[in-house]
């Protein structure tokens, strides 16, 4: 079964229907998640970015399925360089930040301090480096969420967004304007 799954992953495309098909396979067969994560976490695997695309949809529905992989996932974030992988892992960071806040309000945790720190660091790195707008937008939204529990984040985030605002595309400006408005 896992060889069929790997073949399906290798033949997948960025089209939503293709990614949803694989995501649905994982939802129906959670025992395939370790196979997906094995590919996702191996940034030298030529299909790791396809695993990232799929995992984005899986974790959008089942973020708690990331728990056994949080340590290695958070430590791997700085290793991603493929645009498609970065977009997806930045979105997974946003899902993680949102879920962590939700759990924290209930007196529980989702991320350890180290995992949170690694995600925050990666999000800031993506925000200040030469990345596509989608990666930056998810990173700034994740940082905004993380800033609700780490008050030092907001001043840093505000400074970066304010300084970078004039130098970016309309899409970046729209996302940063949304966050800057919330920061006031």
Protein Blocks (a to p, Z undefined) as FASTA:
>chain_A
ZZmmmmmmmmpcfbfklmmmmmmmmmmmmmlmmmmmmmmmmmkbmklmmmmmmmmmmmmm
mmmlmmmmmmmmmmmmmmpmbfklmmmmmmmmmmmmmmmmmmmmnopafbdfklmmmmmm
mmmmmmmmccdfklmmmmmmmmmmmmmmmmklmmmmmmmmmmmmmmmcfklmmmmmmmmm
mmZZ
